[in-house]
């Protein structure tokens, strides 16, 4: 088992690993961000509809009791 690296060695290792990363292009980042916004909007609408429906069902059931 190797010992704990010095802070300078740690920074060299971090720099070496970071250089291996394939960073997305600006176009890929924008496209991904737009897709995330679209999907979160669709999911928000879906859950709004689902919540509204179940709220309506509960109100109808409570109206039958009261």
N, C-alpha and C positions, 0 to 999 in steps of 0.2 A: 504494500500500500504506500502510495506516494505521500510525502508530507504536504503540509499546507503551503500553497505558493505565496510568495511575497506580493505585496500590493502592485509592484511594478510588473512582475510576471503575470499576475492576474489580469492587469490591463492589457498586456501584450496578447494574452489568450483571448480576451474579449474582442480586441481589434481583429485578430485572425479569424475568429468565428463570424464576426459581423461582415467581414469581407466576402464570406461564402454565401451570404444571404442574397437571393434574387429578389430585388425590390420591384414592386409593380410600377408600371408606367403611369403617367398622369391620366391617360385615357382609361386604363384599367381601373384606377382608383375612383374616377368620376362615375364610370359605368356601374361599378359595384355599389357605390353610395346611392345612386339612383335606384338600383334594384332593391336595396335595403329599405329605402323610403317607400317604394311601391308596396313591398311585401308587408311592412309594418302597418301601412295605411289599410291594406286589405284585411289584415288580421284584426286591426282595431275596429273596422266596420263589422266584421264577422262577430266579434265578441260583443259589440254594442247591440247587434241584432239578437244574438243569443240571450244576452242579459235582459233585454227589453221583453223578449218573448216569455222567458221564465218569470219575470216580474209580473207580466200580465196574467200568466197562469196562476200565480200565487194570489194576486188580487181577486181573481175570479173565484178561487177556492175559498178565500176569506169572506167574500161577499155572500157565498152560499151559507156559511156558518153564522154570519151576523146579520 
